[in-house]
Amino acid sequence: AARGVGLEGAEAYLNPSLKSDMPDPSVVLDMDKAAARLAVAVRGGERIAVFGDYDVDGATSTALMVRFLRAVGCDPVIYIPDRLNEGYGPNVAAMTKLARDGAKVIVTVDCGTQAHTALEAAGEAGADVIVCDHHLPSEVLPRAFALVNPNRHDDMSGLKQVAAVGVAFLLCVATNRVLRAAGWFAARDAPDLRRWLSLVALGTVADVVPLTGLNRAFVVKGLEAARGGHVGGVAALMEVAALKGDIEPYHLGFVLGPRVNAGGRVGRCDLGALLLSTDDAAEALAIARELDVLNQQRRMIEQATVDEAIALVESRADVRAMPVLVVAQEGWHPGVIGIVAGRLKERYGKPAVVIAINDGVGKGSARSVNGADLGSAIVAAREAGILAN
């Protein structure tokens, strides 16, 4: 009752199921177009690249797409950009290189909606780009073969709260359906997508999206799938974190998630995706141990930055009257500023923006409170030329 669930919705809320909560993937704009193109690439043996983000949602989305494509007969290329040298999302150099190296289809997961220039460059280099994302778009969409994003202004699917890994799962379901209709599984086993739901649960919880509706079903069923047998990388993470028995949402968000994130924050950005996509137990354990060490380093860097940020805020006499907190410092690590912004938001109860300045360039991250749409404000600032992309 405290969560606004009435008697008529109690049963579905307490016992969610994909059978009742998951829509036909076709309700998402461009989903059928994307699935059809992927199916053609699979059947024709075309080279496919998966370009992912370096956070948990991006790593799980990448691993899910890679596992699915391998299961249907492909050997996709994984590309995760370097956070410090390349920044967030697709860039011209990387996308052009993937296309020139033979990728006929590039699937961007948890990124790409704002990458106008990079997507256009990939198209000119001969690749069809499929964007599988959930981030807010600008008024003008980038040029792509298909842009699958429930947060498009013209998308009426009602799935705006789904994380990127959830959108990727729907794309896998849709592509699997097209392949089945084309007879692709007449001589091979069709993959059981439910065995990868633990990845969907991990990405959904770690991305802090509302656990209602489809998201709630993803997490409940993902935890059930994990109890039946973990994806190799998840099992390795549990071992290094000394977790035994069944995992719960807390473990996804506060034990496993931060370790997957650590590579993208202070180490090698592709470690999370590689961990969750490998079936080699020894490789998974080695990567999990490396991520565990990086996570310890991340904690120390984060705490030092939090202390400095709080000191900067407290040095302002008008801090209580400020509608938005903005702090910037030379030398802060850009990999932890998102966490620091979250700490400031929780401490002061207002939106916070944290900017790390390195070599004369400020990279910022923001966290907001209910009622303050910082995402749209940042998009508008970029379109107005105030912020660089």
Salt bridges, closest charged atoms under 4 A:
ASP24 OD1 - ARG177 NH1 3.10
ASP30 OD2 - ARG152 NH1 3.23
GLU46 OE2 - ARG37 NH1 2.95
ASP57 OD2 - HIS134 NE2 3.32
ASP101 OD2 - LYS97 NZ 2.64
ASP110 OD1 - HIS134 NE2 3.24
ASP110 OD1 - HIS135 ND1 3.76
GLU120 OE2 - ARG143 NH1 3.18
ASP128 OD2 - ARG37 NE 2.73
ASP133 OD1 - HIS135 ND1 2.83
GLU139 OE2 - HIS153 NE2 3.82
ASP154 OD2 - ARG152 NH2 2.88
ASP192 OD1 - ARG194 NE 3.01
ASP207 OD2 - HIS134 NE2 3.42
GLU224 OE1 - LYS221 NZ 3.46
ASP246 OD2 - ARG227 NE 3.69
GLU248 OE2 - ARG227 NH2 3.41
ASP270 OD1 - ARG268 NH2 3.09
ASP279 OD1 - ARG67 NH1 2.87
ASP292 OD1 - ARG259 NE 2.77
GLU302 OE1 - ARG298 NH1 2.31
GLU302 OE2 - ARG343 NH2 2.96
ASP318 OD1 - ARG316 NE 3.25
